[in-house]
Amino acid sequence: MSIARTVTYSPAYTLVPTYECFNRCSYCNFRSDPGTSPWMTLTAAAGLLEPLQPQGICEILILSGEVHPNSARRSAWFQRIYDLCELSLSLGFLPHTNAGPLSYPEMEQLKQVNVSMGLMLEQLTPKLRSTVHQQAPSKIPQVRLEQLEWAGKLQIPFTTGLLLGIGEDDRDWQESLAAIADIHRQYRHIQEVILQPYSFGTTQTWDAPTFHPHRLPEVVAIARQILPPDITIQIPPNLVEDAGWLLACLDAGARDLGGISPKDEVNPDYPHSSARRLQEILETAGWQLVPRLPVYPQYDSWLLERSQIAVRQWRTKTSS
């Protein structure tokens, strides 16, 4: 009898402190203009989180639009993110924050209430600064690379990734992946690299075709050659709707499907399939879908004591 190969996912729920963002990436289907998106209150967040406690959801993704670093509202925005992480942790969940580039002290503070963090590199090539990132100051490649380095220095388990099909070419994929690999070899802190195909959304301003999923297995194979073996490659299954191409990505080296939650806030036009439906697809090719925590076991010792206790409780619960 053959043993099923394993693919992981994180049972997750997303909290959005605010959709407002000072960047205007022309492919974005998430942002709203500064001042037009009410900030999530702690009371509202508690009302969303408390019913989730018996449902087996472990990861709370704190996903936020960005308030400008020089804005008078930056401090209050950061405090709201910190408080949402604190609330999530106090209710027994494991927070993971992705809120754009942060200062070194901000990252250091968030380590106190997060088990992992993330930021997409997207692409390293500077040519996107004159196209899709023309009005996106925080998408300067060196700023985002600096975040990866700071996460390593702070021993924060980290997720990053590439956005595919926004005007880059094949050589740009290789350059971006090589940069991620180089930083990881220095600090050994990158858990996952997401390979996210650009998918057309109904509220974006950029007119371009969706990145075709038939190319995604090729990118996965390139990434698997360039990245160190201890970095897991993640693909978002809701953006690879054809089961054949999803399975081809696994055959090429992808091993994680990311957070499966009720809504993909970044790509709201593409709802997630249930974990049960994904398991049915994977079983046809001998794969087994297994839940995981938002921090990989090799990084547990990096966490502060309070987070270590929460993670240990989840590992005990999921192994019993």
PyMOL commands that set and color helices and strands:
alter all, ss='L'
color gray80, all
select helices_A, chain A and resi 42-55+74-90+104-113+126-130+137-139+141-153+170-187+213-226+237-239+243-252+275-283+297-302+305-319
alter helices_A, ss='H'
color red, helices_A
select strands_A, chain A and resi 5-15+59-63+94-98+116-118+158-164+190-197+232-234+256-260+287-291
alter strands_A, ss='S'
color yellow, strands_A
deselect
rebuild
show_as cartoon
